[in-house]
Amino acid sequence: MERRVEESGLGWTILRTTQFHDLLAQVFQVLAEPPVMALPAGVADQPVEVAEVAGRLAELALGGPVGRAEDMGGPQVRSLESLARAYLSATGRRRPLLRVPLAGAAYRGFRAGHHLTPGLAVGKGTFEEYLAARFAGARPGR
């Protein structure tokens, strides 16, 4: 899709970001339904606050086309396991974690960190801050 935009002949701006906090929370919600929480082994993530990305997009929209804008990532690169544990704690759930090795090129890319941008960790809001705001008052033992 990006290539089509770039080759369109029109002015364009593309901002790539790491995954939003909301996406991880939704994934963990599904993964926490069974009694054991299975996670892809050896994968890290760098979640970013959606409002911070929206602010950057608004800044970019006010200016002229810049082509590929500098990537934007959350403040911390963390293992999926540590992020899942934070989610479970915030939601009052207890689940054993099972690290599952997966196959395929996409999984290899995630294990290699191709979806991360540690040198551009410009986001400020942490995953724990997001969880505290979203799940304030979660019932223990769910």
Sequence and secondary structure as in RCSB ss.txt:
>XXXX:A:sequence
MERRVEESGLGWTILRTTQFHDLLAQVFQVLAEPPVMALPAGVADQPVEVAEVAGRLAELALGGPVGRAEDMGGP
QVRSLESLARAYLSATGRRRPLLRVPLAGAAYRGFRAGHHLTPGLAVGKGTFEEYLAARFAGARPGR
>XXXX:A:secstr
 HHHHHTTSS  EE  B  BHHHHHHHHHHHTSSSSEEEETT EE  B HHHHHHHHHHHHHS   EE   B  S
  EEHHHHHHHHHHHHT    EEEE   SHHHHHHHTTTT  GGG      HHHHHHHHSTT  TT 
